[in-house]
Amino acid sequence: MNMRYHLSFSVFFAGLLLGLLSMNFVQANDQPTAGLLVTAALPLSMPQEGDTSQPLPSLADMLERINPAVVNIATRSTVREGNRLLQDPFFRRFFNVPESRRRYRRTQSAGSGVVVDAANGYIVTNNHVVQNADEISVGLADGRILNAKLIGRDSQVDLALLQVQADDLTAIKYANSATVRVGDFVVAIGNPFGLNQTVTSGIVSALGRSGLGIEGFEDFVQTDAPINPGNSGGALVDLRGDLVGINTAIFAPTGGNVGIGFAIPANMVKAVLAQLIDKGEVNRGFVGAIVQPLNRELASAFGVLSPGGRPKGVVVVDVELASSAEKAGLEPGDVIISMDDKQIATVADFAGQAAIMFIGDEVEVNFIRQGQRKSVKLEILADDQEQVDGQRLTPRLRGVFLQNFHNPDEQAKGAGALVIKVNRKSTAYSFGLREGDIIVAANQRPTENISKLRDAARAEKRLLLLRVYRNGQFGDVIMR
């Protein structure tokens, strides 16, 4: 069975790492040091023996220039053992759960980060590197150790923004990841297995990878640069030293590198960090268009086959009531071919663009309707639906109708997603979901409203674990 992991691991479990040889996806933090993974473009002709006039091919100059922009991140956390949800005082107070004896343990973990703004001390890393951290420290290439402040994070794309107070920082420049092509040489920066200054080779293997179940929004750059546990939050750069992406996961059926790694593209990183810098959080809107891919027959019928005979675009199959898409005039049957300057050829392209659509943005959408090309301005709105058909959140909730639930007792401050109807022939009913259930968590994430339930359901593709409140008691509903 395939399993997914971030490129991070706790120092507490470091001794177990080499034993996990059957895992498939790895996301890893490691020891607080940084190393380099390098690809070199070799010349067509090599210097002859004894010829010292022609320099040997090398990326040493570029690496010396960007190496100070890569930092080491060490975190310390206090972990409360037992059921994390029941230990939350909010849920204990809301559902009158008695206090239980608590046990704690201290953990340490580490990963890498990249300085993206030297003047303001901004550093980007993966969210899972710093998640639940009580203390965060940053180690610079010149040996300085600095305390870092968490500015904000976005769990849906696994990014976090830190800030340090320091002079003489070196920042890395962004590449335009939209222009990256399969076959481009890249350099991946990280700390594999705690080995300092490691240099290996790689290229961009694929673009727009999604459906891996690693994050809520997936539009990964795939690379064969040997990335191993310990590279979380590191940089993937081109041969100019510009940032192509942030390394976040690997496919690892044997526990180590097999030449399949994934990085969050730089354009997505740049857009998310702008939100975190401006607001401290990501105010992502909800487009409200449900899309599916086009096959060759449908693409031919809609007139959107590329010259090479491949479908281009995604077809709208449903539009949410009162959503951004409905207010812009999109309809089922429309074929979306671009959003702003981004060509939309696949559902992954659409999802990747949706990840960087924030409340208040205006997005130009180009689409085909009944053979005619049209364009509309899409104003991104907040997702404040009070009622929703569950299948619009996830196919596993087909036949379930939900509405936001707010406890009328202001002292309790309880909230969740209330099940107002369940079709008796639905899969959800067969797994045990019932009318009147209040969904308070999904996949171990609190769900105080429908929007949170949607995000939690989409973040985990293998199953849907619902924590529900029914008749004064908690219960679990597991949908596989």
Backbone torsions as a table, in degrees:
resi	resn	phi	psi	omega
1	MET	NA	133.2	179.4
2	ASN	-71.1	139.1	177.0
3	MET	-129.4	154.3	-174.7
4	ARG	-118.9	137.5	177.0
5	TYR	-141.1	146.4	170.1
6	HIS	-74.9	163.3	176.8
7	LEU	-78.2	55.1	-179.5
8	SER	-145.2	145.4	171.2
9	PHE	-147.9	148.8	-179.3
10	SER	-74.7	141.4	175.3
11	VAL	-59.0	-29.8	179.6
12	PHE	-60.5	-34.1	-178.0
13	PHE	-103.5	11.3	-174.9
14	ALA	-59.5	-34.7	-179.4
15	GLY	-66.3	-19.6	-179.2
16	LEU	-90.6	-8.3	-169.3
17	LEU	-57.1	-48.9	-174.0
18	LEU	-69.3	-13.3	177.5
19	GLY	-85.7	-12.6	-177.4
20	LEU	-89.1	62.9	-171.6
21	LEU	-89.6	2.3	-179.4
22	SER	-108.9	6.2	-177.0
23	MET	-80.1	154.9	-175.6
24	ASN	-109.7	-50.1	176.1
25	PHE	-106.8	131.6	-177.3
26	VAL	-125.9	131.0	171.5
27	GLN	-122.0	126.8	-164.6
28	ALA	-136.9	129.6	160.8
29	ASN	-96.1	160.1	-180.0
30	ASP	-146.9	-157.9	-179.7
31	GLN	-63.3	152.6	-174.9
32	PRO	-75.6	63.4	173.3
33	THR	-140.6	161.9	-179.1
34	ALA	-124.9	144.7	178.1
35	GLY	-132.0	174.5	-174.9
36	LEU	-121.3	139.4	174.3
37	LEU	-116.2	119.5	-163.8
38	VAL	-123.5	142.6	169.6
39	THR	-118.1	132.6	179.1
40	ALA	-113.9	138.9	174.5
41	ALA	-90.1	110.8	-175.9
42	LEU	-81.2	146.3	178.2
43	PRO	-71.7	162.8	179.7
44	LEU	-68.4	-29.6	178.6
45	SER	-125.3	138.9	-178.6
46	MET	-100.1	150.8	176.2
47	PRO	-59.0	141.8	178.1
48	GLN	-76.3	161.5	179.9
49	GLU	-59.4	129.1	179.2
50	GLY	86.1	-6.7	-179.6
51	ASP	-87.3	108.5	-179.0
52	THR	-102.0	1.5	-177.7
53	SER	-77.9	-28.4	-178.8
54	GLN	-99.1	122.4	-178.4
55	PRO	-69.0	148.0	176.4
56	LEU	-72.3	147.0	177.5
57	PRO	-64.4	135.5	-176.5
58	SER	-160.1	147.4	173.2
59	LEU	-106.0	14.0	-173.9
60	ALA	-59.1	-41.9	-179.0
61	ASP	-62.7	-44.8	179.6
62	MET	-64.0	-40.9	-178.6
63	LEU	-66.6	-39.1	178.0
64	GLU	-63.6	-32.1	-179.1
65	ARG	-75.3	-40.1	-174.8
66	ILE	-95.7	-13.7	-177.4
67	ASN	-55.6	-40.6	179.0
68	PRO	-64.3	-16.6	179.0
69	ALA	-78.8	-12.5	178.8
70	VAL	-96.8	126.8	-176.5
71	VAL	-121.1	163.9	176.2
72	ASN	-102.9	138.5	-177.7
73	ILE	-121.2	122.4	176.7
74	ALA	-115.6	136.0	-179.6
75	THR	-126.4	153.4	173.3
76	ARG	-128.7	135.2	-175.9
77	SER	-135.4	152.6	171.1
78	THR	-107.0	117.2	-175.7
79	VAL	-104.3	127.2	176.8
80	ARG	-90.7	121.3	-176.1
81	GLU	-79.7	156.5	-179.4
82	GLY	101.2	-166.4	-179.1
83	ASN	-70.4	113.2	-175.0
84	ARG	-66.3	-34.6	-177.2
85	LEU	-67.9	-44.7	-178.6
86	LEU	-71.0	-17.3	178.1
87	GLN	-84.7	-8.1	178.1
88	ASP	-72.2	122.1	-178.1
89	PRO	-60.1	-28.1	177.8
90	PHE	-60.0	-48.5	-177.7
91	PHE	-73.7	-34.9	177.7
92	ARG	-63.9	-40.9	-179.9
93	ARG	-71.0	-42.3	-176.2
94	PHE	-65.8	-42.8	-176.0
95	PHE	-104.8	12.5	174.3
96	ASN	57.2	43.9	177.3
97	VAL	-84.6	127.8	-177.7
98	PRO	-64.7	152.1	176.8
99	GLU	-62.7	139.7	178.3
100	SER	-120.1	159.3	178.0
101	ARG	-68.3	129.5	-173.7
102	ARG	-105.6	144.3	175.6
103	ARG	-121.9	141.7	-177.0
104	TYR	-127.6	154.6	170.3
105	ARG	-146.0	149.4	-179.8
106	ARG	-94.0	134.9	177.8
107	THR	-127.6	156.6	175.8
108	GLN	-128.9	143.2	174.8
109	SER	-148.1	168.9	-175.4
110	ALA	-153.4	161.0	178.5
111	GLY	-164.7	-159.1	-178.9
112	SER	-121.4	164.4	176.0
113	GLY	-148.2	170.6	-177.1
114	VAL	-131.9	128.0	176.1
115	VAL	-74.9	121.3	-179.2
116	VAL	-112.6	-11.0	177.8
117	ASP	-148.2	101.2	-175.8
118	ALA	-69.7	-38.6	-176.6
119	ALA	-63.3	-39.7	-177.8
120	ASN	-99.6	-2.1	176.7
121	GLY	72.3	28.5	-178.0
122	TYR	-84.5	134.2	-179.0
123	ILE	-130.5	132.5	177.0
124	VAL	-103.6	143.7	174.9
125	THR	-150.3	-176.1	174.6
126	ASN	-79.7	146.4	176.6
127	ASN	-59.5	-40.4	-175.9
128	HIS	-69.1	-15.3	176.5
129	VAL	-70.1	-37.4	-173.3
130	VAL	-112.9	1.6	-177.6
131	GLN	-60.6	131.9	179.1
132	ASN	65.2	16.5	-179.5
133	ALA	-76.6	135.8	173.6
134	ASP	-86.5	-34.3	180.0
135	GLU	-134.9	138.6	178.3
136	ILE	-129.4	126.8	175.9
137	SER	-125.4	149.1	-176.0
138	VAL	-120.7	128.4	176.7
139	GLY	-103.4	122.0	-179.6
140	LEU	-89.0	163.5	-178.6
141	ALA	-64.1	-25.3	-179.4
142	ASP	-87.1	6.7	175.5
143	GLY	98.3	-9.7	179.2
144	ARG	-69.9	141.7	175.6
145	ILE	-115.5	122.7	-174.7
146	LEU	-123.4	146.1	171.1
147	ASN	-78.0	139.7	-177.6
148	ALA	-116.9	146.4	176.5
149	LYS	-106.2	134.1	176.9
150	LEU	-81.7	115.2	-179.3
151	ILE	-83.5	-40.8	179.7
152	GLY	178.7	166.7	179.7
153	ARG	-149.9	159.0	179.9
154	ASP	-131.9	101.0	-176.8
155	SER	-69.3	-23.6	-176.7
156	GLN	-68.4	-28.6	175.4
157	VAL	-116.8	4.2	175.9
158	ASP	62.8	50.8	175.7
159	LEU	-126.7	149.8	175.2
160	ALA	-141.7	148.7	-179.6
161	LEU	-115.6	126.3	177.3
162	LEU	-113.5	162.8	175.6
163	GLN	-138.8	136.9	176.1
164	VAL	-125.7	155.9	175.7
165	GLN	-103.2	107.2	-178.0
166	ALA	-162.6	153.0	174.5
167	ASP	-98.8	165.7	173.3
168	ASP	59.4	38.1	173.8
169	LEU	-83.1	153.9	175.7
170	THR	-113.2	126.4	-179.0
171	ALA	-105.5	155.0	177.2
172	ILE	-100.3	148.3	178.9
173	LYS	-91.5	150.5	176.3
174	TYR	-80.8	137.4	165.1
175	ALA	-88.4	160.6	172.2
176	ASN	-85.2	99.4	-174.4
177	SER	-67.2	-15.4	177.1
178	ALA	-69.1	-20.3	-179.2
179	THR	-97.6	-1.6	179.1
180	VAL	-68.6	140.2	-178.6
181	ARG	-122.3	152.1	173.9
182	VAL	-60.5	130.0	-177.4
183	GLY	104.9	-14.1	176.6
184	ASP	-63.7	140.6	175.3
185	PHE	-77.1	142.4	-177.7
186	VAL	-138.6	162.2	175.5
187	VAL	-124.4	124.1	178.8
188	ALA	-104.2	131.9	-174.7
189	ILE	-110.2	126.9	-179.9
190	GLY	-171.2	-157.4	-174.7
191	ASN	-141.7	69.2	-175.2
192	PRO	-65.2	122.0	177.9
193	PHE	54.4	26.7	178.7
194	GLY	75.4	9.0	-178.9
195	LEU	-85.8	119.9	-175.8
196	ASN	-69.5	142.5	168.5
197	GLN	52.6	47.9	177.8
198	THR	-84.3	136.0	-177.8
199	VAL	-126.8	121.2	176.3
200	THR	-138.0	178.3	-173.9
201	SER	-111.7	159.6	178.0
202	GLY	-175.7	165.7	175.2
203	ILE	-133.0	171.0	170.9
204	VAL	-75.6	119.4	-175.5
205	SER	-91.5	-31.7	-179.0
206	ALA	-164.0	162.9	179.5
207	LEU	-127.3	154.6	175.4
208	GLY	67.4	30.8	178.9
209	ARG	-68.5	132.9	178.9
210	SER	-149.6	-178.6	179.6
211	GLY	72.6	18.4	-179.1
212	LEU	-88.2	-15.7	-178.6
213	GLY	73.3	21.6	-179.5
214	ILE	-87.7	-45.6	-179.1
215	GLU	-129.3	172.3	176.7
216	GLY	-69.5	-41.7	176.2
217	PHE	-116.0	123.3	-175.3
218	GLU	-126.2	126.3	176.4
219	ASP	-153.9	57.5	-166.4
220	PHE	-77.4	149.4	163.8
221	VAL	-88.5	122.3	179.1
222	GLN	-96.3	139.3	-179.4
223	THR	-138.9	152.5	174.5
224	ASP	-99.3	9.5	173.0
225	ALA	-58.9	127.7	-177.2
226	PRO	-60.3	100.9	178.2
227	ILE	-110.4	131.2	-177.4
228	ASN	-127.3	169.7	176.1
229	PRO	-50.8	126.2	-176.9
230	GLY	123.1	-2.5	-175.4
231	ASN	-99.3	4.6	-174.8
232	SER	-57.4	134.0	177.3
233	GLY	80.6	-0.4	178.9
234	GLY	-77.8	174.4	-173.3
235	ALA	-104.9	143.9	167.4
236	LEU	-108.5	117.9	-175.3
237	VAL	-124.2	159.6	176.0
238	ASP	-86.7	-175.5	-175.9
239	LEU	-73.1	-9.4	171.2
240	ARG	-84.6	-12.1	-176.3
241	GLY	89.5	13.3	178.3
242	ASP	-88.8	148.0	-173.1
243	LEU	-74.2	117.7	175.5
244	VAL	-92.4	-33.3	-179.5
245	GLY	-174.6	172.9	177.0
246	ILE	-109.3	120.1	-178.6
247	ASN	-63.4	134.4	-177.0
248	THR	-137.9	-24.7	-176.2
249	ALA	-157.2	160.1	174.0
250	ILE	-135.7	156.1	169.9
251	PHE	-93.3	119.7	-169.9
252	ALA	-139.6	78.4	179.2
253	PRO	-66.0	-20.4	178.6
254	THR	-109.1	6.2	179.1
255	GLY	92.1	-13.8	179.3
256	GLY	-127.3	-167.3	-176.0
257	ASN	-71.3	133.6	171.7
258	VAL	-126.4	15.5	175.6
259	GLY	87.5	20.5	176.8
260	ILE	-130.8	100.7	178.6
261	GLY	-122.9	161.2	-175.8
262	PHE	-132.6	139.0	179.5
263	ALA	-131.4	144.0	175.4
264	ILE	-75.0	124.8	-174.8
265	PRO	-62.9	148.6	-173.2
266	ALA	-61.2	-36.9	-179.3
267	ASN	-63.8	-37.9	176.3
268	MET	-68.3	-41.2	178.0
269	VAL	-58.8	-47.7	-177.3
270	LYS	-61.7	-42.9	-179.0
271	ALA	-66.9	-43.2	-179.6
272	VAL	-66.7	-41.8	-179.7
273	LEU	-64.8	-34.3	177.3
274	ALA	-61.0	-38.9	176.6
275	GLN	-66.9	-44.0	-178.5
276	LEU	-65.6	-38.1	178.6
277	ILE	-67.2	-41.8	-175.6
278	ASP	-76.3	-40.8	-171.0
279	LYS	-121.7	-13.2	-177.0
280	GLY	80.7	-3.3	177.7
281	GLU	-153.9	169.9	-179.8
282	VAL	-102.8	115.9	177.8
283	ASN	-96.5	72.6	-176.9
284	ARG	-78.0	131.1	178.9
285	GLY	-86.6	179.2	-178.9
286	PHE	-121.8	116.6	-176.4
287	VAL	-66.1	-44.3	177.6
288	GLY	87.5	9.9	175.7
289	ALA	-105.8	123.4	176.0
290	ILE	-94.4	123.3	-173.5
291	VAL	-122.6	160.5	173.7
292	GLN	-141.1	159.7	-177.8
293	PRO	-70.9	161.1	176.4
294	LEU	-100.4	134.7	168.8
295	ASN	-90.4	177.1	-175.2
296	ARG	-63.2	-37.2	-177.8
297	GLU	-66.6	-47.1	179.3
298	LEU	-65.0	-42.1	-179.3
299	ALA	-62.1	-39.0	178.0
300	SER	-65.4	-41.0	179.8
301	ALA	-65.0	-36.9	-179.8
302	PHE	-84.1	-9.3	-179.5
303	GLY	74.8	34.0	-177.9
304	VAL	-125.2	35.9	172.4
305	LEU	-83.0	137.3	176.8
306	SER	-74.1	165.4	178.2
307	PRO	-55.3	-29.0	178.9
308	GLY	-84.2	3.4	177.8
309	GLY	86.2	12.7	179.9
310	ARG	-99.8	141.5	178.1
311	PRO	-64.2	144.2	173.1
312	LYS	-131.1	128.0	-178.5
313	GLY	111.7	166.9	175.8
314	VAL	-127.7	146.3	-176.9
315	VAL	-99.1	135.4	177.4
316	VAL	-78.1	123.1	179.9
317	VAL	-106.3	-16.3	178.0
318	ASP	-160.9	153.9	179.5
319	VAL	-132.1	126.8	-179.7
320	GLU	-67.1	142.8	175.9
321	LEU	-65.0	137.9	176.5
322	ALA	60.0	21.2	-179.3
323	SER	-90.6	173.4	176.6
324	SER	-58.2	-42.5	-177.6
325	ALA	-64.5	-43.4	-179.1
326	GLU	-66.0	-42.9	-178.6
327	LYS	-67.0	-24.9	177.1
328	ALA	-82.5	-12.3	177.5
329	GLY	97.7	9.5	176.6
330	LEU	-68.6	147.0	-176.9
331	GLU	-134.9	155.3	172.5
332	PRO	-56.1	137.3	-176.7
333	GLY	100.4	-18.8	175.4
334	ASP	-67.0	141.4	177.4
335	VAL	-109.3	109.6	-179.3
336	ILE	-79.4	126.0	-177.9
337	ILE	-113.8	-18.9	176.2
338	SER	-160.5	153.3	175.6
339	MET	-133.8	114.4	-168.5
340	ASP	55.4	-126.4	-177.7
341	ASP	-94.3	4.9	-176.4
342	LYS	-94.3	120.6	174.9
343	GLN	-72.9	133.0	-178.4
344	ILE	-107.2	102.9	179.5
345	ALA	-106.8	-23.1	-176.3
346	THR	-138.4	168.0	175.3
347	VAL	-62.6	-32.6	177.2
348	ALA	-62.9	-39.5	176.3
349	ASP	-61.1	-43.4	-179.6
350	PHE	-63.7	-46.1	-179.3
351	ALA	-64.9	-39.3	178.7
352	GLY	-63.7	-37.5	177.7
353	GLN	-71.8	-36.4	178.3
354	ALA	-62.8	-28.4	-179.3
355	ALA	-66.6	-21.5	-178.5
356	ILE	-116.8	28.4	172.6
357	MET	-104.7	117.2	-173.7
358	PHE	-116.2	155.1	-175.9
359	ILE	-54.8	127.7	-179.3
360	GLY	99.0	-15.3	178.2
361	ASP	-68.1	152.6	170.4
362	GLU	-116.5	124.8	-174.7
363	VAL	-121.4	129.8	175.8
364	GLU	-83.8	122.5	-179.0
365	VAL	-112.1	123.2	175.4
366	ASN	-104.0	133.3	-175.5
367	PHE	-149.3	165.0	178.0
368	ILE	-109.6	128.0	176.1
369	ARG	-131.1	117.1	179.5
370	GLN	51.9	43.9	174.5
371	GLY	83.4	-4.6	-179.1
372	GLN	-109.4	138.1	178.8
373	ARG	-82.7	131.5	-179.2
374	LYS	-132.3	164.9	179.7
375	SER	-143.2	138.4	176.8
376	VAL	-136.5	158.6	172.6
377	LYS	-96.0	123.7	-178.2
378	LEU	-103.7	113.3	176.4
379	GLU	-90.3	121.2	-175.9
380	ILE	-77.7	121.9	-177.1
381	LEU	-109.2	164.3	174.4
382	ALA	-72.4	150.4	177.0
383	ASP	-90.8	93.1	-177.1
384	ASP	-117.6	34.3	179.7
385	GLN	-63.3	138.5	176.1
386	GLU	-93.0	-28.4	178.4
387	GLN	-135.4	149.5	-176.7
388	VAL	-158.3	149.2	171.0
389	ASP	-77.6	124.1	-173.3
390	GLY	-57.1	-29.7	-178.8
391	GLN	-66.2	-16.7	176.8
392	ARG	-77.7	-14.0	175.2
393	LEU	-91.3	-45.3	-179.8
394	THR	-162.1	143.1	179.3
395	PRO	-57.7	-23.9	-179.4
396	ARG	-68.1	-18.0	179.5
397	LEU	-103.2	24.1	175.2
398	ARG	-63.3	133.5	-178.6
399	GLY	88.8	2.9	179.5
400	VAL	-112.3	134.5	177.2
401	PHE	-117.4	133.9	-170.7
402	LEU	-127.3	156.6	169.4
403	GLN	-144.6	154.5	177.7
404	ASN	-63.8	139.6	-179.9
405	PHE	-118.2	128.0	176.5
406	HIS	-125.0	123.9	-179.5
407	ASN	-66.2	125.2	-179.2
408	PRO	-66.4	-17.8	178.0
409	ASP	-81.0	104.9	-175.1
410	GLU	-63.4	-25.2	179.5
411	GLN	-69.9	-31.2	-177.8
412	ALA	-76.9	-34.8	179.2
413	LYS	57.0	33.5	-178.4
414	GLY	-85.4	153.0	178.8
415	ALA	-159.7	159.9	179.1
416	GLY	179.5	-165.1	176.3
417	ALA	-112.2	117.0	-175.9
418	LEU	-89.4	129.4	175.5
419	VAL	-81.2	112.9	-177.8
420	ILE	-98.9	-14.7	177.6
421	LYS	-162.9	140.3	174.8
422	VAL	-133.7	123.0	175.7
423	ASN	-66.7	126.8	-176.4
424	ARG	-64.8	-18.9	179.2
425	LYS	-94.1	2.2	-176.4
426	SER	-80.7	158.8	175.5
427	THR	-63.0	-38.8	-179.0
428	ALA	-60.3	-39.7	179.0
429	TYR	-65.2	-40.5	-179.3
430	SER	-65.9	-27.2	178.0
431	PHE	-85.5	-6.5	172.4
432	GLY	113.7	2.6	178.9
433	LEU	-75.5	137.3	-174.2
434	ARG	-132.9	154.4	174.9
435	GLU	-58.3	135.8	-178.4
436	GLY	95.7	-13.5	176.0
437	ASP	-65.1	142.4	173.6
438	ILE	-109.3	114.4	179.8
439	ILE	-82.3	112.7	-176.4
440	VAL	-103.8	-12.2	177.7
441	ALA	-160.0	151.0	175.5
442	ALA	-137.9	128.9	-178.4
443	ASN	51.5	41.6	175.9
444	GLN	66.7	22.2	174.7
445	ARG	-115.9	130.6	176.8
446	PRO	-58.2	138.5	-178.6
447	THR	-126.4	82.8	-177.6
448	GLU	-79.2	-6.3	175.7
449	ASN	-156.9	175.9	-177.1
450	ILE	-63.0	-38.0	179.9
451	SER	-60.6	-44.3	179.2
452	LYS	-65.8	-36.3	177.9
453	LEU	-63.8	-42.2	178.7
454	ARG	-60.8	-46.3	-179.0
455	ASP	-62.4	-42.8	-178.7
456	ALA	-67.7	-38.3	-179.1
457	ALA	-67.2	-36.8	-176.6
458	ARG	-82.1	-14.8	-178.9
459	ALA	-77.1	-19.1	-178.7
460	GLU	-128.5	117.0	-173.4
461	LYS	-93.0	-18.5	-173.5
462	ARG	-76.6	-38.4	-178.0
463	LEU	-154.5	169.2	175.3
464	LEU	-124.8	108.8	179.3
465	LEU	-101.2	111.3	-179.1
466	LEU	-103.5	134.3	172.0
467	ARG	-102.5	118.2	-174.8
468	VAL	-121.8	153.8	175.1
469	TYR	-110.7	124.0	-176.9
470	ARG	-143.0	122.7	176.1
471	ASN	52.5	43.7	175.2
472	GLY	82.7	6.1	-178.5
473	GLN	-135.1	156.1	173.3
474	PHE	-83.4	154.0	172.4
475	GLY	-155.8	162.1	179.0
476	ASP	-115.4	137.7	173.4
477	VAL	-121.0	117.8	-176.5
478	ILE	-109.9	121.9	178.5
479	MET	-115.9	118.9	-178.0
480	ARG	-102.2	NA	NA
